[in-house]
Amino acid sequence: MFKNIYKSAMLIYVIQMVLIVILVNNNFMRSLDIFQPKSEELFRLTIGILIFVLNLFSIFVLRELYRRFKEERQYLINSLKFRYIEEQNRIYRKNHHDIKNHLMVISALLKEKKYEEVEEYLSSYLDEIDKNVFNINTGVSEIDILLYSKLSNAKSKGVDVKFKCTAEIKCSQRHVLNLVSILGNLLDNAIEACEEMKHDKYIEVEIKEDPIDYIFRVKNKYDFEQKIPAETFFEEGFSTKGEEGRGEGLYIVKNITDKYNGTINLNTDEGYFDITVEIPKFSLEGDCN
């Protein structure tokens, strides 16, 4: 439907241009006194009314395009929130089962008056909770949801995850989805690479800032032995597996980063895939497209 409205807008624009060309051409021909209609005033009035009506109609078409764009954007945000709720529900069910088991152990120890063992057990349990719970506060709720969902998913697959955020992102709402797309693709690539490894599954995510840029870094272990030039990873359709339909993630990240006048640095030394994206703060806080 969105595509049909866009086509209608383009058709209206083309018709308007044709009518304007006819009107301008008629004025030019009048100076040469050739190809003139019998009623010049009626002809010009008719063309003018048609152009006015089309301009009026184009306003409604543009409003509809804007409305559909907002609906599509809201749909994407709601989908992201729904995935977050699903992940929270999964974690709740898992923890509910775990807590029952832990309470049974603690209850048995208390009945036997083994208070030191209870203290040690609780201390170990709390330490384990601290390792598995992510305190994510980037300043943008959609990004918090994405990071929590992706990193929790990675942990559930046996990946050792390290997360650090020292920046509070100030991002105009119109740019949030692009930022989500960058981080989502980087994390998807990292998680997929870890899934293919038998051991040493590791992902490090860092978000920080300097006076000019927001800096997003994702680092993971990978087992691809062949040396590949860094720029090759950002080519459309490139995949280390050579499979058709794969390898679009980093190409998308590169395009979005370029749009915001940002930079990407990639290092693949020592068995790590270490990628850093720097995006100027002004481009996310402002109204650039």
MARDO-383829 format. One line per 4 residues: number of its first residue (from 1); their letters; for each residue x, y, z of N, C-alpha, C, CB. Coordinates in pm, whole numbers. Glycine has a CB too. Layout:
REM residues N
NUM> a> X Y Z X Y Z X Y Z X Y Z | ...;
//
This chain:
REM residues 289
1> mfkn> 82 -120 0 0 0 0 86 126 0 -93 0 121 | 190 125 84 284 237 91 346 263 -45 393 209 195 | 380 154 -116 442 168 -247 344 228 -347 491 31 -297 | 214 191 -339 113 244 -430 94 395 -410 -19 172 -409;
5> iyks> 95 438 -283 82 581 -255 201 657 -310 68 605 -104 | 319 599 -296 440 662 -349 431 676 -500 564 582 -310 | 382 572 -567 366 577 -713 265 685 -753 321 440 -766 | 157 700 -675 58 803 -703 119 942 -691 -62 790 -608;
9> amli> 202 960 -588 268 1090 -569 359 1122 -687 349 1090 -437 | 432 1023 -734 521 1044 -848 442 1074 -975 610 922 -869 | 328 1007 -993 244 1029 -1110 189 1171 -1110 128 928 -1115 | 144 1217 -994 93 1354 -983 203 1454 -1018 39 1381 -841;
13> yviq> 323 1429 -967 436 1518 -994 466 1525 -1143 560 1471 -918 | 466 1409 -1209 495 1406 -1354 388 1480 -1433 505 1260 -1404 | 261 1459 -1397 152 1528 -1468 163 1679 -1449 14 1478 -1417 | 195 1722 -1327 213 1865 -1302 324 1922 -1388 243 1891 -1154;
17> mvli> 434 1851 -1397 547 1898 -1477 508 1909 -1625 667 1803 -1460 | 432 1811 -1673 388 1815 -1813 300 1936 -1839 313 1686 -1850 | 206 1960 -1745 116 2075 -1761 192 2208 -1756 7 2073 -1653 | 289 2216 -1667 370 2339 -1658 449 2360 -1786 466 2333 -1537;
21> vilv> 505 2251 -1841 580 2261 -1967 487 2309 -2079 644 2125 -2004 | 363 2254 -2081 267 2295 -2184 236 2444 -2171 137 2212 -2174 | 216 2489 -2045 184 2629 -2022 298 2721 -2063 149 2652 -1876 | 419 2684 -2022 537 2765 -2058 557 2764 -2208 664 2714 -1987;
25> nnnf> 541 2647 -2267 560 2634 -2412 457 2717 -2487 550 2486 -2454 | 335 2724 -2435 231 2804 -2500 267 2952 -2499 96 2782 -2432 | 323 2999 -2386 367 3138 -2379 477 3167 -2480 415 3173 -2238 | 567 3070 -2496 676 3087 -2593 621 3089 -2736 781 2975 -2577;
29> mrsl> 529 2996 -2764 471 2988 -2898 388 3112 -2931 384 2864 -2911 | 331 3173 -2825 251 3293 -2850 337 3405 -2906 182 3339 -2721 | 463 3411 -2860 551 3515 -2912 583 3493 -3059 680 3520 -2832 | 573 3365 -3102 597 3334 -3244 467 3327 -3323 672 3200 -3256;
33> difq> 356 3335 -3248 223 3332 -3310 200 3203 -3388 206 3452 -3403 | 239 3089 -3327 213 2959 -3391 157 2863 -3287 343 2902 -3455 | 81 2765 -3336 19 2662 -3250 -58 2724 -3133 126 2567 -3197 | -135 2826 -3160 -213 2891 -3055 -356 2839 -3054 -212 3043 -3074;
37> pkse> -412 2807 -2937 -552 2762 -2931 -646 2876 -2967 -585 2708 -2791 | -768 2841 -3005 -865 2942 -3046 -899 3034 -2929 -993 2877 -3099 | -912 2977 -2811 -940 3059 -2693 -822 3047 -2598 -1073 3015 -2622 | -729 3141 -2612 -605 3133 -2533 -632 3148 -2384 -507 3241 -2578;
41> elfr> -722 3241 -2347 -750 3264 -2207 -813 3140 -2143 -841 3385 -2189 | -907 3076 -2214 -970 2955 -2162 -869 2842 -2146 -1084 2911 -2255 | -778 2833 -2243 -675 2729 -2239 -586 2747 -2116 -590 2732 -2368 | -539 2870 -2096 -450 2899 -1983 -522 2879 -1850 -394 3042 -1993;
45> ltig> -652 2919 -1846 -730 2902 -1725 -748 2754 -1692 -867 2970 -1739 | -775 2674 -1794 -795 2530 -1775 -667 2463 -1721 -837 2463 -1908 | -554 2498 -1783 -425 2442 -1737 -397 2485 -1594 -310 2486 -1831 | -423 2612 -1565 -398 2664 -1431 -482 2593 -1327 -426 2812 -1426;
49> ilif> -612 2571 -1358 -700 2501 -1264 -653 2357 -1242 -845 2501 -1317 | -612 2291 -1351 -562 2153 -1338 -439 2148 -1247 -528 2095 -1476 | -348 2242 -1265 -227 2245 -1182 -264 2270 -1036 -128 2355 -1231 | -359 2361 -1012 -403 2391 -876 -466 2268 -810 -505 2508 -877;
53> vlnl> -553 2199 -884 -619 2080 -831 -518 1971 -798 -723 2028 -931 | -421 1955 -889 -319 1853 -865 -234 1888 -744 -230 1837 -988 | -202 2016 -725 -126 2058 -607 -205 2031 -480 -90 2208 -617 | -336 2059 -487 -422 2033 -373 -427 1884 -341 -564 2086 -400;
57> fsif> -440 1804 -444 -445 1659 -426 -312 1605 -373 -480 1591 -557 | -202 1665 -420 -70 1618 -375 -48 1641 -226 41 1689 -454 | -114 1745 -171 -103 1770 -27 -160 1652 51 -177 1900 12 | -276 1602 8 -338 1487 75 -253 1361 58 -481 1463 20;
61> vlre> -194 1345 -61 -108 1229 -84 14 1234 6 -64 1222 -232 | 76 1352 18 195 1366 104 159 1343 251 258 1505 86 | 41 1391 292 -2 1366 430 -20 1217 455 -133 1440 459 | -75 1147 356 -95 1003 369 39 930 375 -179 950 253;
65> lyrr> 135 976 292 269 916 295 332 934 433 359 980 187 | 319 1054 488 376 1083 620 311 996 727 360 1232 655 | 175 982 718 103 901 816 146 755 809 -48 912 792 | 160 703 686 202 563 670 345 543 720 192 520 523;
69> fkee> 430 642 698 568 634 746 570 625 899 650 756 699 | 487 708 965 481 704 1112 428 571 1161 394 818 1165 | 328 517 1091 272 387 1129 376 277 1115 149 354 1045 | 453 281 1005 555 179 982 664 187 1089 617 194 842;
73> rqyl> 702 309 1123 804 329 1225 755 280 1361 844 476 1232 | 628 311 1394 571 266 1521 561 115 1526 434 329 1543 | 531 55 1411 523 -90 1403 659 -154 1435 475 -134 1264 | 765 -96 1381 899 -149 1406 936 -137 1554 1002 -76 1319;
77> insl> 901 -22 1614 929 -2 1756 850 -100 1841 898 141 1797 | 721 -118 1807 637 -212 1883 687 -356 1869 492 -202 1835 | 737 -390 1749 794 -524 1729 914 -545 1819 833 -545 1582 | 997 -441 1830 1115 -448 1915 1074 -466 2061 1202 -323 1899;
81> kfry> 973 -390 2105 926 -401 2242 864 -538 2269 825 -291 2273 | 793 -592 2169 731 -723 2184 838 -831 2202 642 -755 2063 | 947 -821 2123 1056 -919 2139 1118 -908 2278 1165 -898 2031 | 1126 -785 2328 1179 -764 2463 1091 -830 2568 1192 -613 2492;
85> ieeq> 958 -813 2552 864 -874 2646 874 -1026 2641 719 -830 2616 | 887 -1082 2520 904 -1227 2506 1029 -1275 2579 912 -1265 2358 | 1138 -1197 2561 1264 -1235 2626 1251 -1227 2777 1378 -1144 2578 | 1183 -1122 2825 1162 -1108 2969 1079 -1225 3023 1093 -975 3000;
89> nriy> 978 -1265 2948 893 -1377 2989 972 -1506 2995 775 -1392 2893 | 1061 -1528 2897 1144 -1648 2896 1238 -1650 3017 1226 -1656 2765 | 1298 -1533 3044 1390 -1524 3158 1316 -1545 3290 1462 -1387 3158 | 1193 -1490 3296 1113 -1507 3418 1083 -1654 3445 981 -1427 3407;
93> rknh> 1042 -1727 3340 1009 -1868 3357 1132 -1947 3402 952 -1927 3227 | 1247 -1914 3340 1370 -1984 3375 1410 -1954 3520 1484 -1943 3280 | 1404 -1825 3558 1443 -1787 3694 1346 -1841 3798 1453 -1636 3706 | 1217 -1845 3761 1117 -1898 3854 1149 -2043 3890 975 -1888 3793;
97> hdik> 1187 -2121 3789 1223 -2261 3812 1351 -2269 3894 1241 -2335 3678 | 1451 -2185 3862 1578 -2187 3934 1561 -2148 4080 1679 -2093 3866 | 1479 -2044 4104 1460 -1995 4241 1399 -2103 4330 1372 -1870 4241 | 1304 -2178 4277 1243 -2286 4354 1348 -2388 4397 1133 -2355 4271;
101> nhlm> 1439 -2422 4303 1546 -2518 4336 1638 -2462 4443 1626 -2553 4211 | 1675 -2334 4431 1766 -2273 4529 1700 -2264 4667 1809 -2132 4481 | 1571 -2229 4669 1500 -2220 4797 1491 -2356 4865 1360 -2164 4777 | 1476 -2462 4788 1474 -2596 4845 1606 -2630 4910 1441 -2699 4737;
105> visa> 1717 -2594 4847 1850 -2620 4903 1869 -2540 5031 1961 -2584 4802 | 1833 -2409 5025 1850 -2322 5142 1764 -2372 5258 1813 -2176 5108 | 1639 -2413 5226 1549 -2465 5330 1608 -2589 5397 1411 -2497 5271 | 1664 -2678 5317 1724 -2801 5373 1843 -2768 5462 1767 -2896 5260;
109> llke> 1926 -2671 5420 2042 -2632 5500 2000 -2569 5632 2131 -2534 5421 | 1893 -2487 5626 1844 -2423 5749 1789 -2525 5847 1736 -2320 5717 | 1719 -2625 5796 1664 -2730 5883 1775 -2805 5955 1579 -2828 5802 | 1889 -2817 5887 2003 -2886 5948 2091 -2789 6027 2086 -2956 5839;
113> kkye> 2047 -2660 6034 2118 -2555 6108 2262 -2534 6059 2120 -2589 6256 | 2279 -2549 5930 2410 -2525 5870 2415 -2381 5819 2438 -2627 5753 | 2425 -2287 5913 2412 -2146 5881 2529 -2093 5798 2400 -2066 6008 | 2648 -2142 5823 2763 -2097 5744 2749 -2141 5598 2894 -2154 5803;
117> evee> 2700 -2264 5579 2679 -2313 5443 2571 -2231 5371 2640 -2462 5445 | 2468 -2191 5448 2362 -2106 5389 2420 -1973 5344 2248 -2082 5490 | 2504 -1914 5427 2565 -1785 5393 2653 -1797 5268 2648 -1733 5510 | 2731 -1904 5262 2818 -1925 5145 2735 -1949 5019 2913 -2043 5170;
121> ylss> 2629 -2027 5038 2543 -2059 4922 2476 -1932 4869 2434 -2163 4962 | 2423 -1849 4959 2358 -1724 4918 2457 -1629 4852 2292 -1656 5039 | 2578 -1624 4907 2681 -1536 4849 2715 -1578 4707 2807 -1538 4936 | 2729 -1710 4685 2759 -1761 4551 2644 -1734 4455 2789 -1912 4557;
125> ylde> 2522 -1750 4507 2403 -1729 4424 2391 -1582 4381 2276 -1773 4498 | 2416 -1491 4474 2409 -1348 4442 2518 -1308 4343 2422 -1265 4570 | 2637 -1367 4358 2745 -1339 4262 2706 -1384 4121 2875 -1408 4305 | 2641 -1499 4114 2598 -1553 3984 2491 -1464 3922 2544 -1697 4001;
129> idkn> 2402 -1410 4006 2300 -1319 3955 2365 -1193 3896 2201 -1280 4067 | 2465 -1140 3968 2534 -1020 3920 2601 -1042 3785 2637 -975 4022 | 2650 -1164 3763 2717 -1194 3636 2618 -1203 3521 2795 -1325 3647 | 2496 -1242 3550 2400 -1269 3444 2302 -1155 3418 2324 -1393 3477;
133> vfni> 2297 -1058 3508 2204 -946 3489 2279 -827 3431 2136 -908 3624 | 2223 -770 3324 2285 -655 3259 2217 -527 3305 2276 -668 3105 | 2298 -434 3351 2246 -302 3387 2268 -211 3266 2316 -245 3517 | 2164 -196 3187 2177 -122 3061 2097 7 3069 2128 -207 2941;
137> ntgv> 2167 118 3053 2101 248 3052 2179 341 2959 2092 309 3197 | 2142 338 2832 2213 419 2731 2151 557 2714 2214 347 2598 | 2031 576 2770 1961 702 2749 1853 693 2643 2058 809 2711 | 1851 581 2567 1750 559 2463 1685 424 2490 1814 564 2318;
141> seid> 1557 425 2524 1490 302 2568 1491 193 2462 1347 332 2608 | 1474 232 2334 1473 131 2227 1607 59 2218 1440 196 2093 | 1716 131 2239 1849 71 2235 1870 -18 2357 1959 180 2228 | 1820 27 2473 1828 -56 2594 1758 -189 2573 1765 18 2715;
145> illy> 1640 -184 2513 1563 -306 2486 1641 -398 2393 1426 -272 2424 | 1694 -340 2285 1770 -420 2188 1890 -487 2253 1817 -333 2070 | 1970 -410 2326 2091 -464 2388 2057 -572 2491 2170 -351 2455 | 1957 -546 2572 1920 -646 2673 1877 -777 2608 1807 -592 2763;
149> skls> 1795 -766 2505 1746 -885 2437 1859 -962 2370 1640 -847 2333 | 1944 -891 2294 2052 -957 2220 2156 -1019 2315 2121 -857 2127 | 2196 -944 2418 2300 -993 2507 2249 -1108 2595 2353 -879 2596 | 2122 -1100 2635 2064 -1210 2712 2056 -1336 2626 1925 -1172 2764;
153> naks> 2022 -1317 2500 2016 -1429 2407 2154 -1493 2390 1963 -1384 2271 | 2256 -1408 2380 2393 -1459 2367 2434 -1538 2491 2492 -1343 2343 | 2401 -1485 2611 2434 -1555 2735 2367 -1692 2740 2392 -1471 2857 | 2241 -1698 2693 2168 -1825 2697 2231 -1929 2605 2022 -1804 2659;
157> kgvd> 2313 -1885 2509 2380 -1976 2417 2523 -2007 2459 2380 -1917 2277 | 2555 -1972 2583 2687 -2006 2636 2797 -1909 2598 2724 -2140 2592 | 2760 -1789 2555 2860 -1689 2517 2898 -1606 2639 2808 -1598 2403 | 3026 -1588 2660 3074 -1501 2767 3060 -1356 2719 3223 -1534 2805;
161> vkfk> 2974 -1280 2785 2941 -1144 2741 2994 -1041 2838 2790 -1129 2725 | 3059 -940 2784 3106 -827 2864 3045 -700 2806 3263 -819 2866 | 2977 -623 2890 2911 -500 2844 2953 -382 2929 2757 -516 2847 | 2979 -270 2862 3018 -148 2933 2961 -29 2859 3173 -137 2946;
165> ctae> 2896 59 2934 2840 181 2874 2874 299 2964 2686 169 2853 | 2945 395 2910 2982 515 2985 2928 642 2919 3135 525 2999 | 2835 623 2825 2778 738 2753 2628 742 2774 2811 730 2602 | 2573 861 2775 2428 879 2772 2393 938 2636 2378 972 2890;
169> ikcs> 2334 855 2553 2308 894 2414 2190 990 2407 2281 770 2327 | 2212 1101 2341 2105 1197 2312 2078 1190 2163 2144 1343 2356 | 1967 1127 2130 1938 1096 1990 1797 1142 1955 1953 944 1962 | 1785 1220 1850 1654 1260 1801 1573 1135 1766 1667 1354 1678;
173> qrhv> 1443 1138 1794 1359 1020 1776 1361 969 1633 1217 1051 1818 | 1379 1058 1538 1376 1017 1397 1498 935 1357 1366 1140 1308 | 1602 937 1441 1725 863 1409 1741 735 1490 1845 951 1432 | 1647 708 1581 1660 592 1670 1667 461 1592 1544 589 1769;
177> lnlv> 1579 444 1493 1575 317 1419 1705 291 1345 1458 318 1321 | 1768 395 1292 1896 376 1224 2003 331 1322 1939 505 1154 | 2001 388 1441 2098 347 1543 2071 204 1589 2094 444 1663 | 1945 169 1603 1907 32 1637 1954 -65 1528 1755 21 1656;
181> silg> 1941 -23 1401 1984 -107 1290 2135 -131 1294 1945 -42 1156 | 2212 -27 1325 2358 -42 1334 2395 -143 1443 2426 94 1363 | 2345 -120 1564 2381 -208 1676 2325 -348 1658 2331 -148 1808 | 2202 -357 1605 2140 -488 1583 2221 -573 1487 1999 -472 1531;
185> nlld> 2265 -515 1377 2343 -590 1279 2480 -629 1334 2360 -508 1151 | 2545 -539 1408 2675 -571 1466 2663 -687 1566 2735 -446 1535 | 2560 -683 1649 2541 -788 1749 2500 -920 1684 2437 -746 1852 | 2416 -914 1583 2376 -1037 1513 2498 -1106 1452 2274 -1005 1402;
189> naie> 2585 -1028 1391 2708 -1086 1332 2796 -1149 1440 2787 -978 1257 | 2809 -1079 1553 2895 -1129 1661 2839 -1258 1721 2911 -1023 1771 | 2708 -1260 1745 2644 -1379 1804 2653 -1498 1708 2497 -1351 1839 | 2629 -1472 1580 2636 -1578 1480 2777 -1637 1473 2594 -1525 1342;
193> acee> 2879 -1549 1480 3018 -1597 1476 3048 -1683 1599 3116 -1477 1470 | 2997 -1645 1716 3020 -1723 1837 2950 -1858 1833 2974 -1644 1959 | 2832 -1861 1773 2757 -1987 1763 2833 -2092 1684 2621 -1963 1699 | 2917 -2047 1591 2990 -2140 1506 3121 -2188 1569 3019 -2075 1373;
197> mkhd> 3153 -2135 1687 3275 -2175 1756 3245 -2282 1860 3341 -2055 1823 | 3338 -2374 1877 3321 -2482 1974 3357 -2439 2115 3405 -2602 1934 | 3447 -2341 2127 3487 -2291 2258 3533 -2146 2243 3600 -2379 2320 | 3569 -2083 2354 3612 -1942 2356 3506 -1849 2296 3744 -1927 2279;
201> kyie> 3381 -1875 2329 3274 -1788 2279 3273 -1660 2362 3135 -1860 2284 | 3301 -1548 2297 3321 -1424 2372 3273 -1305 2290 3468 -1407 2410 | 3195 -1217 2355 3152 -1092 2293 3174 -978 2392 3001 -1099 2249 | 3232 -872 2343 3251 -751 2424 3182 -634 2355 3404 -721 2445;
205> veik> 3096 -566 2428 3022 -451 2374 3054 -329 2460 2868 -478 2370 | 3094 -222 2394 3128 -99 2467 3065 21 2396 3283 -81 2477 | 3000 105 2475 2944 230 2424 3003 344 2505 2786 230 2431 | 3067 436 2437 3129 549 2506 3118 674 2418 3277 519 2540;
209> edpi> 3174 782 2465 3168 906 2389 3294 988 2411 3043 988 2428 | 3320 1075 2316 3422 1177 2333 3353 1310 2304 3548 1153 2238 | 3423 1421 2306 3355 1550 2284 3282 1561 2150 3454 1661 2293 | 3319 1479 2052 3261 1493 1917 3169 1376 1881 3371 1504 1814;
213> dyif> 3210 1253 1915 3141 1134 1864 3083 1047 1974 3235 1052 1782 | 2979 969 1935 2939 851 2010 3015 733 1949 2782 828 2006 | 3069 647 2033 3155 539 1986 3093 404 2028 3300 553 2044 | 3070 319 1929 3009 188 1952 3110 81 1908 2872 173 1873;
217> rvkn> 3147 -5 2002 3247 -108 1973 3192 -246 2005 3377 -82 2052 | 3204 -337 1909 3164 -476 1930 3282 -565 1892 3036 -513 1845 | 3322 -649 1986 3441 -735 1965 3403 -878 1998 3563 -688 2053 | 3440 -970 1911 3407 -1111 1936 3515 -1203 1881 3271 -1147 1874;
221> kydf> 3523 -1322 1936 3613 -1424 1882 3554 -1481 1754 3638 -1537 1987 | 3641 -1515 1661 3594 -1582 1539 3705 -1673 1490 3552 -1479 1429 | 3668 -1775 1412 3764 -1878 1374 3790 -1884 1224 3717 -2012 1421 | 3769 -1769 1156 3797 -1766 1013 3946 -1739 993 3710 -1659 940;
225> eqki> 4017 -1837 937 4163 -1830 933 4217 -1745 818 4220 -1968 922 | 4147 -1742 705 4197 -1670 588 4199 -1520 615 4111 -1702 464 | 4307 -1453 577 4320 -1309 595 4239 -1237 487 4469 -1265 590 | 4147 -1152 528 4061 -1080 435 4078 -930 459 3912 -1122 452;
229> paet> 4095 -851 353 4104 -705 370 3980 -651 438 4125 -635 234 | 3997 -555 528 3885 -504 608 3772 -451 521 3934 -394 701 | 3807 -380 411 3702 -320 328 3614 -423 260 3765 -231 224 | 3664 -546 245 3587 -652 178 3464 -690 259 3675 -776 156;
233> ffee> 3474 -683 392 3362 -720 477 3241 -629 457 3404 -718 623 | 3263 -508 406 3154 -411 390 3095 -412 250 3203 -273 424 | 3139 -504 166 3083 -512 32 2947 -581 36 3179 -588 -62 | 2857 -536 -48 2722 -591 -50 2725 -741 -87 2634 -513 -150;
237> gfst> 2660 -821 -3 2650 -964 -30 2770 -1046 10 2625 -985 -173 | 2878 -983 61 2996 -1061 99 2968 -1145 222 3117 -969 124 | 3013 -1270 219 3001 -1359 334 3123 -1450 338 2869 -1443 327 | 3173 -1474 458 3287 -1564 473 3251 -1707 433 3339 -1562 616;
241> kgee> 3119 -1736 430 3075 -1870 391 3045 -1878 242 2952 -1909 471 | 3041 -1764 175 3013 -1764 32 2871 -1802 -1 3105 -1855 -36 | 2779 -1788 96 2640 -1827 74 2560 -1709 22 2577 -1881 203 | 2477 -1734 -76 2395 -1629 -134 2291 -1583 -32 2325 -1678 -264;
245> grge> 2269 -1450 -31 2168 -1395 60 2223 -1359 196 2057 -1492 76 | 2354 -1384 221 2413 -1350 348 2506 -1231 329 2489 -1470 409 | 2557 -1179 439 2657 -1076 431 2604 -935 409 2750 -1108 324 | 2475 -911 434 2419 -778 414 2437 -690 537 2272 -789 380;
249> glyi> 2460 -749 655 2462 -674 780 2561 -560 784 2491 -765 892 | 2689 -590 756 2792 -486 762 2778 -386 648 2929 -549 759 | 2723 -430 536 2696 -339 424 2593 -234 467 2646 -418 298 | 2491 -277 539 2389 -185 591 2450 -91 693 2272 -264 654;
253> vkni> 2531 -146 783 2597 -64 885 2683 45 820 2684 -152 977 | 2757 9 716 2844 103 646 2761 215 582 2927 31 538 | 2652 179 517 2568 279 450 2508 379 549 2456 211 372 | 2457 327 661 2397 415 761 2504 505 823 2325 334 870;
257> tdky> 2619 447 854 2727 525 914 2773 636 820 2845 434 950 | 2786 605 693 2825 707 593 2722 819 587 2841 643 454 | 2595 782 600 2488 882 593 2501 985 704 2351 814 601 | 2554 941 818 2572 1032 931 2714 1088 940 2536 961 1059;
261> ngti> 2789 1073 831 2928 1122 826 3015 1061 935 2929 1275 839 | 2986 936 966 3064 865 1067 3177 784 1007 2974 776 1147 | 3248 712 1090 3360 628 1045 3349 489 1105 3495 693 1084 | 3407 391 1033 3412 253 1081 3556 205 1077 3321 160 994;
265> nlnt> 3600 145 1185 3733 84 1190 3718 -63 1225 3824 156 1295 | 3785 -149 1149 3776 -293 1169 3914 -353 1184 3702 -359 1052 | 3929 -437 1287 4056 -505 1312 4026 -654 1329 4130 -446 1439 | 4094 -739 1254 4069 -883 1261 4194 -960 1305 4021 -936 1125;
269> degy> 4281 -895 1380 4404 -960 1427 4377 -1048 1549 4510 -853 1460 | 4462 -1148 1567 4467 -1233 1686 4335 -1306 1713 4504 -1151 1806 | 4264 -1341 1607 4144 -1420 1624 4023 -1344 1674 4171 -1529 1716 | 4029 -1210 1671 3916 -1128 1713 3861 -1049 1594 3958 -1032 1826;
273> fdit> 3730 -1033 1594 3664 -945 1498 3623 -822 1577 3539 -1015 1426 | 3700 -716 1563 3686 -597 1648 3645 -479 1560 3820 -567 1723 | 3520 -435 1575 3468 -329 1490 3421 -211 1575 3353 -381 1401 | 3459 -91 1533 3423 31 1605 3355 128 1510 3549 96 1668;
277> veip> 3239 175 1549 3163 273 1470 3159 403 1549 3017 221 1439 | 3201 510 1484 3197 643 1546 3100 731 1467 3339 706 1551 | 3004 788 1537 2903 873 1474 2902 1009 1542 2763 807 1479 | 2914 1117 1466 2912 1252 1526 2784 1276 1606 2927 1358 1418;
281> kfsl> 2799 1336 1721 2683 1362 1806 2582 1453 1738 2728 1424 1937 | 2632 1555 1668 2540 1652 1609 2449 1589 1505 2618 1765 1545 | 2497 1482 1439 2416 1421 1333 2302 1336 1390 2504 1334 1243 | 2317 1289 1515 2211 1212 1579 2117 1303 1657 2271 1107 1671;
285> egdc> 2169 1413 1707 2086 1505 1784 2008 1600 1695 2171 1583 1880 | 2056 1619 1572 1993 1714 1481 1893 1649 1390 2097 1782 1398 | 1866 1713 1274 1763 1670 1182 1817 1624 1048 1665 1780 1161 | 1943 1575 1045 1997 1529 916 1925 1402 876 2151 1505 924;
289> n> 1920 1374 744 1850 1256 694 1949 1145 664 1769 1291 569;
//
